[in-house]
Amino acid sequence: MSHQPVTEQPSVGVLGLGNLGAGIASRLLDAGFEVAGADTSANRTAEMAEQGVRIGTADVIGSDVVCVVTPDERGLIALLDEHEGEIARKPPTAIVLCSTVRPDAAISLGTRLAEIGTHLVEAPVSGGATAARNGHLSMMVSGPAAGVRAVESVLNALTRRRFTFDRAGAASAVKLGNQVALYAALAGVLEAVALAKSFGVDEDALVEVLRDSTGDSWAARNLEFFTDLVREYDRSSVPGKDRPWRKDLDEFAGIARDRRAPHRFAAELAARFGDDLELFVHNHGGAK
């Protein structure tokens, strides 16, 4: 497919070309943006190069807008530390932080970037890689108004719906809250499946009941989303600590503890849910 950049639109660099990052880069290409990308995986960068993404860290930091789609803020911090001089000489207009991070980390990064004249737009997303490719992501947005305006065309290309919050760190806090609610529901589904199976009820039959009853949830209706995601993370050898069902729960419990907010349930999930989910997928395969 040939992609023709639209000159009025900003050039976009995508840092992190995993499932979600690749979906975002592909969507931006289809929307007519000039896209650069960087990732630690040679296979991922090769695949995106075939689609028309310019590969290289220099191309990413030389873009007008940089979308960060790494597991957490460490990828962005490493980029800023390793290329501090180059970025300071020609800073991007804005960095769009799509990663799920602790709110205090987002606030700290916003302060650091403001010192070189770059806006930080917190923009954690929900929906997964397919939604990213189709421009149907839900996005939580915090950041200075000028920064949000500068990336309006990028956000419009990626999202089905946006939720805007004025306070720095708020979008990141809401995203972590979404993750806790999601994994709490999924934990309930997995335990319901296990009990039903002990009485000879097929898991597909149990899930069908949940989907049409008061136990309905996004997790119940999309159980295959999680089984596919676990398998993809396995194939990509993503470390366990970087998988969202561990990392995001740990981050929520940590920031809630720091702020003396309730977190008992999140802490319990963080302690064992990741192992339970992966064991379910590996042993049972989930709903078909």
N, C-alpha and C positions, 0 to 999 in steps of 0.2 A: 504494500500500500504506500502511495506517495502522500506525504504530508507537506502542505505549503504553509510556512509560518505567516502569521498576520502581523505586519510590522507595528501596528498600534498596540499590540499586546506585549506585555513584558516577557523577556526570556526567563525561563524557569529552570532551576537546577533541582534535582531530586537526590537527596542524600539518603541512601538506603533503598535497595531495589528488591527487597523480599516480596512476598505475596502482595501486601498492601501497597508498597512503594512502586512495584511494577504496574499494578493496576492504575495508580495515580499517574504515573508517567505515560502509560498507554492512552489514558483518557485525555490528558493534556495534548498529546500529539494529535489525536483525532479532532480536538477542538481548535487546532491550528496554531498551537504554541510551539516556539522553538524550545526544545527540551534537552538538557544535559543531565547526566546521571553518574553516580559513583556508588560502589558497593565493594565489600571485601571479598565477595565471591566472583571468581572469573566466569563461572557458568552464567550467573545472573547478568553480569555486564554484557557478555557475548549475546545473550538472548535479546537484551534490550537494544544493543547496537544494530541487530538485524531489523528491528522495527523502526530505526531512524533516530534513536537517542544518541547524542554525542557523549562519549564516555571519557571521564577524566575529572579528577578533583579540581584542576584549574578551571575547567569549563563550568563546573558547578558553582565555585565561589565567584566566578566572573559573571554570573547571571544576575538579572535585575532582582529576581525573587528566588529564594532558596526554600524548598519544602523539605523538612526533616522528617523522615519516616523510619527512623531507627528505633530499636526496642525501648530506649529511654534517652535521657539527655546526654549520656556519655559520648555518643557519636558527634554531637554538635560541639561539645566542649573540646573534644580532641581536635576537631576541625579548626576551631578558633585558636587553640593553643599552637597547633602546628603551622598555621598559615596566618598568624596574627598580622605580620607586616603587609602581606598582600591584601588581606581583607581591609585593613585600615586605610591603605592607599586608595582602594576603590570598593567601598563597602556596598553590599546589596541594599536596595531600598528597604526590603523587609525580609525577615525570616519567618516562615510559617511553620510552627512547631506542631506537627500532626502526631508526634509521639505521645504516649501516655506517661506523664511524669508527676512527681510530687509538686503540689502548688508552690512550695517554697523554692524548688529548683527553677520553676518557670519565672518566678519573681526575680530571682538572682540573675538569671540569663537576660531578662528584660533590661535590668539595670546595666549590665555589662555591655549589651549591644547599643543601648542609648548613648553610651559614651563615645561610640565611633559613628553615630548618626544613623544607625539601623534600627528600624522598628521590629519588635518581637510581637508576632500575632500568635497567640495560643489558639490552636485549632485541632484539638483531638477529635477523632472521628469514630463513628460506629457504622457497621454494615458489612465490613469485610471486603475482600479483593474484588468479588463480582460487582458489588455495589460501586466500588471505586471505578472500575472499568466502564460502568454504565452512567457514571455521573449521578449516582443515587445515594451518596453518603449522607448520613446525618452528621452535623458538625456543631461542636460547641466552641464559641469564639469569645476570646477576651483580648484586648489590646488597645493601643491608642487609636483614636478615630482616624488619624492621618494614615496610620499603618494599614488599617482595615480597608480604607478607601483605595490604597495603592495596590491591594491584592484582590480587589473586588472581582475582577474578571476570572482570576484563578479559582476563587472560592465558588463562583457561580458555575464554573465548568464541572466542579467536582461534586456538588451537593444537590440533594433533593430538598433538604430543609436545614436551616441554620438557627441556632439559639445563641443570642448575644448577651454577654455579661460585661458590666462596666469595670468591675474590680479585677486587678491583676491576680492571677492564681485561681480565679473563680471557675473558668472553663475546665482547668485541670482537675479541680475538686469535684466538679459535676461528673466528669468522665470517670474518675475513680469510683464515685457513687454508683454510676451505671454498672460498672464492672462487678461491684459487690452484689447488687441486686440481681444481675444476670447469673453470676455463679452460684448464688444462694438458690435461685430457682432451679438451676441445672443440677445442683447437689440433691435437691428434693426429687427431681425426676429420676436420677440414677438410683436412689434408694427405693423409690416406688417400683422401678423396674426389677430390682433385686428381690424385693418381697414377693411381687407377683410371680416371678419366675420360680420361686420356691414352691408355689402352688400350681405349677404347670401352665401358667399363663404366658403366652408368647409376648415378648417385649413390644412387638409391633401392635398387638392387640391392646396392650396397656396404654401405649402412647396414643392410639386412636381414641381411647376413652378420655384421656387427659385433654386432648385437643378439642373435645366437644363438651367439656365439663368445667366445673369451677376451678379445677387444677390446671387449666390452660395457661400457657405462658409462651413467650417467644422461644424459650429453651425447649419446651415440649414440642412445639410446632416445627422446630428446626434442629432436631437432634442430629441429623446427618451433617449439618454444618460443622458441628464440633468433632464428629468422627473424622470427617475429611480434613479438618484443620490439624488435628493431632497427627494424622498420617503424613500430612505435608510437612509438618515440623520434624517428624521423624526422618523423612526422606532428606530434608535439608540439614539434618544434624544440628538443629537449634538447641543450644544448651538448656537444660531444664529450668535454670534460674531466670532465663530470658523469655520463657513462655508466659503469655499474659495471665493465665490462670494461676501462676505462682507470683510473678513479678507485681502485677497490679494489686493483688490481694495483700501482699507484703507492704506495698507502698501505702495503701489505704490504712492498714492497721498501724503503720508507723506514724503517719501524719496525724491520724485520729488520736493516737496515744500522746503525741507531742502537744496537741491542742486540748487534751482532756475531754475529747468527745467520745461517746459510746463506741466501742469497737470489739466487744466480746465475741460477737458472732463472726465478724470479719477475721479476728485472730484465729478462731477455731477453723474457719475455712482455709486460711493461709497455712495452717499447720498440716493439713492432710488432703485437701481437695484435689490438688494437682496430681498426686499419686492415684487417687480414686478415679479421676477422669481417665487418665492414661491406662490404668488397669482395665477399666470398662471397655475402652476401645480395643485394647490388645487382646482381651479375652473373649469379648462378645461381638465387637464390630458395630454395635449400635443399630438403630432402626434403618431399614433399607428404604 
